[in-house]
Amino acid sequence: MKYVTYLIYIMFWESLVFGGCGYAVFALGRSGWWFLLAFFLGASAYSPTKWIYGIVS
């Protein structure tokens, strides 16, 4: 069950981060540097080992 919840979590997180970035860049006309911020925010999500097994590496 934890695999499914992680899949839902990561899909929600990445779509929120990159969707918000895409909105800021393409709809609002902001700088493309927002994609760099989105990359770092996307990389800051929980890892599968931390989510599923509780192992902090």
Secondary structure, DSSP 8 states (H G I E B T S, - for coil): -HHHHHHHHHHHHHHHHHHHHHIIIIIS---TTHHHHHHHHHHTS--HIIIII----
